[in-house]
Amino acid sequence: MHDEDLEEDLKTTSAQVSATADTLDALEAEKRDMEAADPRRIELSDEIERLAARLRRQTAIEGDLTREIFENATGESA
């Protein structure tokens, strides 16, 4: 893959990480304000878990792209 493509992929992935983190933050705030017996808290908790798993995958991809860009730029292993 060309460096320009890698940089574009990194920017896209970074934006996805930020969007997922923002959504997680909003859902956590919503859940905190709910009554303890509100059944939607369970739904929110499940969605938060799914988003956290997605965030983990996204950040792993972001790390891989960052290392690949570094290695291409420096010739060194990251």
Secondary structure, DSSP 8 states (H G I E B T S, - for coil): --HHHHHHHHHHHHHHHHHHHHHHHHHHHHHHTS-TT-THHHHHHHHHHHHHHHHHHHHHHHHHHHHHHHHHHHSS--
